[in-house]
Amino acid sequence: MSTTRSRGTRLGALAAVAVMALSACGGGSIEEETKANEEQAAAAGGECGDLNMAVNPWVGYQASAYVVGTVAEQELGCTVNYKDLKEDVSWQGFGTGEVDVVIEDWGHPDLEKKFFADSGDGTAEDFGPQGNVGIIGWFVPPWLAEEHPDILDYENLNKYASEFATSESGGKGQFLGADPSYVQFDEAIVSNLDLDFKVVFSGSEAASIEAFRKAEENKEWVIGYWYEPQYFNAEVAMQRVALPEYTDGCQDDPQKVACDYPETELKKIVGTDWAASDSTAVDLVENFTWTNEDQNVVAGYIAADGMSPADAAAKWIADNPDKVEAWMS
C-alpha cells in the first residue's frame, strides 16, 4: 500500500466534516448538510469528485459498498457510481479508471499477480484490511448434522452420496456450488478427494439461500459452498463439514486442491492512480473497517427486511456515528 501520500490536510478536513455532520443530526436537511460538507472540504483544499465503486454479487459486499458510498456522498459530497460487476471484471476497471474501489476482496493471488506493481501492470494496490474475516467452506443444514453427525467429516460423505443425488447430478451426489465467479475450488476438491459428487452451481447467493432454507424446513439433503460473514446464518445455523486441514500452499495449483478453505482477512483493493489522487474519499476508504457483525446487520436490512441498499446503509450510519467518525479522522 502506498504510504507516501500527504494526509494531514485532508484528514483534518475530514475530521471537521465528521464533527459538522454529527452536530447537525438534530436539524437541517440532508441537502443542506451535504452542501456544507462540500464547502468545508473545498475550503481545506480537496474535493471528492466521482467515486467509482464496484459492487460484486453478494449482499455482504453490497452492504460494505453502500455504507462507504453513502458516507462519501453525505459527508464528502462525492458522486458515487455503483457498478454491478463480477470480481475479475472489477479489477480490469482499475487501469481504465472505470473502477476506483473494490471494497471487499476475498483473496485473488492470480489477479494480484496480474495487476499489482511487483509482478503485473501496477494498476491496482492493496489498501489494507476492511475488518471482515471471511470463512468459506462446505456446509449442511442443521437438521442433517443433528440426525447424521458423522456427515460433518468429509471421509463419510461417499456413504451418503446417493441421498444427495438430483436430476442434475448424473447419478452422483449433488454438491451445491454458488455463483461460479466466486473464489472456489470445489470441483478440484471433489475430484482430488475421490468423492462421488458433482458440483452443480446455484448461480447466485440468493438461490443458495433459498435452497438451504428449503432444505432445513423440509429436511432435504443438501450440501454446498457457504461462508461467513452472512446474515442468513442467524436464521439457519449452517454446519460446516471438515475437509483436510488447510496448509500454506495447498491451494497454489487450482487443479490440485484437496484441502479446506482458510480463514481470510478481507481486503480493500483500489486503483493506483485513484489512490494517488487528491480525492477526499481516499482516506475514507483507507480508514474504513468494520466487523462481520456490522456487515451482517446491514445485509439483513437489505435481504431479509427488504430495504434498499441506500436506506439500509443510511440506517446503520445513523445508528453508529462513533464508528463513522473514526473513519473520518
C-alpha positions in Angstrom: 0.0 0.0 0.0 1.2 3.5 -0.8 2.4 5.2 2.4 3.9 8.4 0.9 0.8 10.4 0.3 0.4 13.6 2.4 -2.6 13.1 4.6 -2.5 15.8 7.2 -4.6 18.5 5.5 -7.1 16.0 4.1 -7.5 14.1 7.4 -8.1 17.4 9.3 -10.7 18.4 6.8 -12.5 15.0 7.1 -12.5 15.2 10.9 -14.1 18.7 10.7 -16.6 17.4 8.3 -17.5 14.5 10.6 -18.0 16.7 13.6 -20.2 19.0 11.5 -22.3 16.2 10.2 -22.8 14.7 13.7 -23.7 18.0 15.3 -26.2 18.6 12.5 -28.2 15.5 13.3 -30.8 17.5 15.2 -31.9 19.7 12.3 -31.4 20.7 8.7 -31.9 18.7 5.6 -29.6 16.1 4.1 -29.1 18.5 1.2 -28.1 21.3 3.5 -25.6 19.1 5.4 -24.1 17.8 2.1 -23.7 21.3 0.8 -22.0 22.4 4.0 -19.7 19.4 3.9 -18.7 20.1 0.3 -17.9 23.7 1.2 -15.8 22.5 4.2 -13.8 20.1 2.0 -13.3 22.6 -0.7 -12.1 25.2 1.9 -9.5 22.7 3.1 -8.1 22.3 -0.4 -9.7 19.0 -1.5 -12.7 17.6 -3.3 -14.0 14.2 -3.8 -15.4 14.2 -7.4 -16.5 10.8 -8.7 -16.1 7.6 -6.8 -16.5 4.5 -8.9 -17.4 1.7 -6.6 -17.5 -1.9 -7.8 -20.4 -4.0 -6.4 -19.7 -7.7 -6.5 -22.7 -10.1 -6.5 -23.3 -10.9 -2.8 -25.3 -8.9 -0.3 -22.4 -8.6 2.3 -20.3 -6.8 -0.3 -23.3 -4.6 -1.2 -23.6 -3.7 2.4 -19.9 -2.6 2.6 -20.1 -0.7 -0.6 -23.2 1.3 0.2 -22.1 2.2 3.7 -18.8 3.6 2.4 -20.5 5.1 -0.6 -23.3 6.7 1.5 -20.7 8.2 3.9 -18.8 9.5 0.9 -21.9 11.1 -0.5 -23.3 12.6 2.7 -20.1 13.8 4.3 -17.7 14.5 1.4 -20.1 15.4 -1.4 -18.9 12.6 -3.7 -20.7 11.5 -6.7 -20.8 7.7 -6.2 -21.2 5.4 -9.2 -22.1 1.9 -8.1 -21.2 -0.7 -10.7 -22.5 -4.2 -10.6 -19.6 -6.3 -11.7 -18.0 -9.8 -11.2 -14.8 -9.9 -9.2 -12.3 -10.4 -12.1 -14.1 -7.8 -14.2 -13.9 -5.3 -11.4 -10.1 -5.5 -11.3 -9.9 -4.9 -15.1 -11.5 -1.5 -14.5 -8.7 -0.1 -12.4 -6.5 0.6 -15.4 -9.2 2.3 -17.4 -10.4 4.4 -14.4 -13.9 2.8 -14.6 -13.4 1.3 -11.1 -11.7 3.0 -8.2 -12.5 0.7 -5.3 -13.2 -3.0 -4.7 -14.3 -2.7 -1.0 -14.2 -6.4 -0.2 -11.7 -8.8 -1.7 -11.7 -12.4 -0.6 -8.2 -13.2 -1.9 -7.2 -13.3 -5.5 -3.5 -14.1 -5.9 -4.0 -14.6 -9.6 -5.4 -11.1 -10.0 -2.7 -9.6 -7.7 0.0 -11.1 -9.9 -1.7 -9.5 -13.0 -2.5 -6.1 -11.6 -0.1 -5.3 -8.7 3.1 -3.4 -9.3 5.6 -6.1 -8.2 4.6 -8.6 -10.8 1.9 -7.0 -13.0 0.9 -3.8 -14.6 0.7 -1.8 -11.4 -2.9 -0.5 -11.9 -4.1 -1.8 -8.5 -2.9 -1.9 -5.0 -3.8 -3.4 -1.6 -5.4 -0.8 0.7 -5.4 -2.8 3.8 -7.9 -5.0 5.7 -11.5 -3.9 5.9 -12.2 -5.7 9.1 -14.3 -8.7 8.0 -12.9 -12.2 8.3 -14.1 -14.5 5.5 -14.8 -18.1 6.2 -15.6 -20.3 3.2 -16.3 -24.0 3.5 -18.7 -26.9 2.8 -21.9 -26.7 4.9 -25.0 -28.7 5.5 -28.3 -27.6 7.1 -28.6 -28.1 10.9 -31.2 -30.9 10.7 -28.8 -33.1 8.7 -25.9 -32.6 11.1 -28.1 -33.4 14.0 -29.5 -36.6 12.6 -26.3 -37.8 10.9 -23.4 -36.2 12.9 -20.8 -38.2 11.1 -21.6 -36.3 7.9 -19.5 -33.4 9.3 -16.4 -35.4 8.3 -15.7 -35.5 4.6 -14.4 -39.1 4.9 -18.1 -40.1 5.4 -19.6 -38.2 2.5 -19.5 -41.1 0.0 -21.6 -43.2 2.3 -24.4 -40.6 1.9 -23.8 -39.6 -1.7 -26.9 -41.2 -3.1 -29.0 -39.2 -0.7 -27.8 -36.0 -2.3 -28.4 -37.1 -5.9 -30.6 -34.9 -8.1 -31.7 -34.9 -11.7 -28.8 -32.6 -12.4 -26.0 -34.6 -10.7 -25.9 -37.5 -13.1 -26.3 -40.3 -10.5 -23.8 -38.8 -8.2 -24.4 -36.7 -5.1 -25.1 -33.1 -5.8 -22.7 -30.5 -4.3 -24.4 -27.1 -4.5 -21.9 -24.6 -5.7 -22.7 -20.9 -5.6 -22.0 -18.2 -8.2 -19.2 -19.7 -10.3 -17.4 -16.3 -10.3 -16.7 -16.6 -6.5 -13.4 -17.8 -5.1 -14.0 -21.6 -5.1 -12.1 -24.9 -5.7 -15.0 -27.3 -5.1 -14.7 -29.2 -8.4 -11.0 -29.9 -7.7 -11.7 -30.8 -4.1 -14.4 -33.3 -5.2 -12.1 -34.9 -7.8 -8.9 -35.0 -5.7 -10.6 -36.4 -2.6 -12.3 -39.1 -4.7 -15.8 -38.0 -3.7 -18.8 -39.4 -5.5 -20.3 -35.9 -6.1 -20.9 -33.5 -8.9 -20.7 -29.7 -8.4 -23.9 -28.0 -9.6 -23.8 -24.2 -9.4 -26.8 -22.5 -7.9 -25.8 -19.3 -9.9 -26.3 -16.8 -7.1 -26.2 -16.2 -3.4 -30.0 -15.8 -3.3 -30.5 -19.2 -5.0 -28.2 -20.9 -2.5 -30.0 -19.3 0.4 -33.4 -20.5 -0.9 -32.0 -24.0 -1.3 -30.6 -24.1 2.2 -33.7 -22.6 3.8 -35.9 -25.1 2.0 -33.6 -28.0 3.0 -33.9 -27.1 6.6 -37.7 -26.6 6.5 -38.4 -29.8 4.6 -35.5 -31.9 5.9 -34.0 -32.2 2.4 -30.4 -33.5 1.7 -28.3 -30.5 0.6 -24.6 -29.9 0.9 -22.9 -26.8 -0.5 -20.5 -23.9 -0.6 -21.2 -21.4 2.1 -19.5 -18.6 4.0 -19.3 -16.0 6.8 -20.0 -13.1 7.1 -23.5 -13.9 6.0 -26.7 -12.6 7.6 -28.6 -15.9 6.8 -26.6 -17.8 9.4 -28.6 -16.1 12.1 -31.7 -17.7 10.6 -30.3 -21.1 9.7 -27.2 -22.1 11.7 -25.4 -23.9 8.8 -23.0 -26.6 10.0 -19.5 -26.9 8.5 -18.1 -30.2 7.1 -14.5 -30.8 8.0 -12.2 -31.1 4.9 -8.5 -31.9 5.1 -6.9 -29.0 7.0 -5.7 -26.0 5.1 -1.9 -25.6 5.0 0.1 -22.9 3.2 0.5 -23.7 -0.4 -2.3 -26.3 -0.6 -4.3 -24.0 -3.0 -1.4 -22.8 -5.1 -2.3 -25.1 -8.0 -6.1 -24.7 -8.5 -6.3 -28.1 -10.2 -4.7 -30.0 -7.3 -6.6 -28.5 -4.4 -7.5 -31.2 -1.8 -7.8 -29.1 1.3 -10.2 -26.9 3.2 -10.5 -23.1 2.7 -8.6 -20.8 5.0 -9.9 -18.0 7.1 -9.3 -14.9 5.1 -8.7 -11.4 6.2 -10.8 -9.5 3.7 -9.1 -6.5 2.0 -9.7 -3.3 0.1 -8.2 -3.1 -3.4 -8.1 0.2 -5.2 -6.8 1.7 -8.4 -3.3 3.0 -8.1 -4.0 6.3 -9.9 -7.0 7.0 -7.8 -5.1 6.2 -4.6 -2.5 8.9 -5.6 -5.2 11.5 -6.4 -6.3 14.3 -4.1 -9.9 12.9 -3.8 -11.1 13.3 -0.2 -12.6 9.8 -0.4 -9.1 8.2 -0.5 -8.6 8.5 3.3 -12.2 7.4 3.9 -11.7 4.2 2.0 -8.3 3.6 3.6 -9.7 4.1 7.1 -12.8 2.1 6.6 -13.0 -1.0 8.8 -15.9 -2.9 10.4 -16.8 -6.3 11.8 -18.6 -9.3 10.5 -21.5 -8.4 12.9 -21.7 -4.9 11.4 -21.9 -6.2 7.9 -24.5 -8.8 8.8 -26.8 -6.2 10.3 -26.8 -4.1 7.0 -27.0 -7.2 4.8 -30.0 -8.3 6.9 -31.7 -5.0 6.4 -31.3 -5.5 2.6 -32.0 -9.2 2.1 -34.3 -10.0 5.0 -36.1 -6.8 5.6 -36.4 -5.6 2.0 -34.7 -2.2 2.5 -32.9 -0.6 -0.4 -29.1 -0.7 -0.1 -29.0 3.1 0.3 -31.7 3.1 3.0 -30.0 0.2 4.8 -26.7 1.9 4.8 -28.2 5.2 6.0 -29.9 3.5 8.9 -26.7 1.8 10.0 -24.7 5.0 9.7 -27.3 6.9 11.8 -27.1 4.2 14.4 -23.2 4.1 14.5 -21.9 7.7 14.5 -18.8 6.8 16.5 -17.6 4.2 14.0 -18.2 6.6 11.1 -16.4 9.4 12.8 -13.4 7.1 13.3 -13.1 6.6 9.6 -13.1 10.3 9.1 -10.2 11.1 11.4 
